Amino acid sequence: MLREAKEDLLEGINIRFRTDGSIFNLRRLLARTKTTEELILELLFADDCALLAHAEEALQLVVNHFADAARAFGLTISLKKTEVMYQAPLHGTYAPPKIYIDGHQLNAVEHFTYLGSIISNDATISKDVDHRLSKSSSSFGRLQKRVWQNHSLRLSTKIQVYRAVVISTLLYGSEAWPSEGLPQPD
């Protein structure tokens, strides 16, 4: 179905990456040698799909192709669950996008959760960081009686539980956070 939806589409987001393994060296990423560019149209996981485009008109075209392909395969898109989000350019003004499927305007949102991480229309990670802090604090609290106040557990065991549960909850998805978007200490 996705092959059908993407057929003849040139919309999406171009991603440039290194082919020599130096993906984290930004200076080398700007070089034209040993890089390749891929057109990314969608992000998929289980039954979730995020469609990508640079402009509202392009996104409407992608959504139309996706809806037509779904219909051709006898699938229906849940209009109640389908949302649209727009990230304005760095110094641009925000205007909620108007994207339609079969005449029904999709709900425009300021943020959504994808694979446990919060993606915001202002392209910051503050909501995601707050969410991670809240989740890790909650996991710490739930272990209060069973672990922290349990006098039969050794300190080294408590530290291992802390690292395995609290720290991993806190840092989930952090590898995708841009370093310049992190909150700075006062």
C-alpha positions in Angstrom: 0.0 0.0 0.0 2.8 2.4 0.8 4.6 1.7 -2.5 1.3 2.6 -4.2 0.9 5.8 -2.1 4.5 6.9 -2.8 4.4 6.2 -6.5 5.3 9.3 -8.5 5.7 11.5 -5.3 8.7 13.7 -5.1 7.5 15.4 -1.8 8.9 14.6 1.6 12.0 15.5 3.5 15.5 15.0 2.1 18.0 13.5 4.6 21.7 13.7 4.0 23.9 11.2 5.7 27.5 9.9 5.6 28.3 6.6 4.0 31.7 6.2 5.7 30.5 5.7 9.2 31.2 9.3 10.4 27.6 10.2 10.9 28.2 12.4 14.0 30.9 14.6 12.5 28.9 17.6 11.3 31.8 19.2 9.4 32.2 16.1 7.3 28.4 15.9 6.8 28.6 19.3 5.0 31.1 17.8 2.5 29.7 16.5 -0.7 31.9 13.4 -0.9 30.9 10.2 0.8 27.4 11.4 1.5 24.1 10.3 0.1 20.7 11.9 0.2 17.4 10.0 0.7 13.8 11.2 0.3 11.9 10.4 3.5 8.2 10.5 3.0 7.0 8.6 6.1 8.0 7.4 9.5 6.4 4.0 10.4 6.1 2.0 13.5 3.5 -0.8 14.0 0.2 0.9 13.1 1.5 4.5 13.4 2.5 6.5 10.4 3.8 10.1 10.3 3.8 11.6 6.8 6.4 14.3 6.1 6.6 17.3 3.8 8.2 20.8 3.7 5.1 22.8 2.7 1.3 22.6 3.4 0.5 22.0 -0.3 3.0 19.2 -0.5 1.6 17.6 2.7 -1.9 17.8 1.2 -0.7 16.0 -1.9 1.1 13.3 0.2 -2.1 12.8 2.4 -4.2 12.6 -0.8 -2.0 9.9 -2.2 -2.0 8.0 1.1 -5.8 8.2 1.4 -6.3 7.0 -2.2 -3.9 4.1 -1.7 -5.6 3.1 1.6 -9.0 3.2 -0.1 -7.7 1.1 -3.1 -6.6 -1.6 -0.6 -9.9 -1.5 1.3 -8.4 0.3 4.3 -9.9 3.2 6.2 -8.0 6.1 7.9 -9.4 7.0 11.3 -10.2 10.7 11.0 -10.6 11.1 14.7 -7.1 9.8 15.4 -5.4 11.5 12.5 -3.6 14.7 13.4 -1.5 17.2 11.5 1.4 19.3 12.9 3.3 22.1 11.3 6.8 23.3 12.3 7.3 26.9 11.2 10.7 28.0 10.0 13.1 29.3 12.6 12.0 33.0 12.3 8.7 32.3 10.6 5.2 32.8 11.9 3.0 29.9 12.9 -0.3 29.3 11.2 -2.2 26.0 11.8 -2.2 23.9 8.6 -5.5 23.0 6.9 -5.2 19.5 5.6 -8.2 17.5 4.5 -9.1 13.9 3.9 -12.3 13.5 1.8 -13.5 17.0 2.8 -12.9 16.4 6.5 -10.4 18.9 8.0 -7.8 17.1 10.2 -7.2 18.4 13.7 -4.1 20.6 13.9 -2.0 20.0 17.0 1.0 21.8 18.7 2.7 18.5 19.7 2.2 14.8 19.5 3.8 11.7 20.9 5.7 9.4 18.5 7.5 6.3 19.8 7.4 7.7 23.3 8.9 11.0 22.5 7.1 14.3 22.3 7.5 16.2 19.0 6.6 19.9 19.2 5.6 22.4 16.5 8.2 24.9 17.9 11.0 22.3 17.2 12.1 22.5 20.8 12.6 19.5 23.1 11.4 21.2 26.4 8.1 19.3 26.4 9.9 16.0 25.8 12.5 16.8 28.6 9.7 17.7 31.0 7.8 14.5 30.1 11.0 12.3 30.6 11.6 14.0 34.0 8.0 13.4 35.0 8.2 9.7 34.0 11.5 9.1 35.7 10.3 10.8 38.9 7.2 8.6 38.8 9.2 5.4 38.4 11.4 6.5 41.3 8.4 7.1 43.5 6.8 3.7 42.6 10.0 2.0 43.9 9.8 3.7 47.3 8.5 0.9 49.4 9.8 -2.1 47.4 13.4 -0.8 46.9 14.4 2.4 48.6 12.9 1.6 52.0 13.7 -2.1 51.9 16.4 -2.6 54.4 17.2 -6.2 53.2 18.5 -4.9 49.9 22.2 -3.9 49.6 23.1 -0.4 48.4 24.7 -1.8 45.3 21.4 -3.5 44.3 19.5 -0.3 44.9 22.0 1.6 42.6 21.6 -1.1 39.9 17.8 -0.7 40.1 18.1 3.1 40.0 20.3 2.9 36.8 18.1 0.2 35.2 14.7 1.8 35.9 15.0 5.5 36.7 18.0 6.6 34.6 16.9 4.5 31.5 13.4 6.0 31.8 14.9 9.5 32.0 17.2 9.1 29.1 14.8 7.3 26.7 15.0 9.0 23.3 17.6 11.5 24.5 20.0 10.3 21.8 17.8 12.2 19.3 17.9 15.4 21.2 19.9 18.2 19.6 22.6 19.5 21.9 21.7 23.1 21.2 18.1 22.6 22.3 18.8 21.3 25.8 17.9 23.5 28.7 20.9 25.2 30.1 21.6 25.5 33.8 21.3 29.0 35.3 
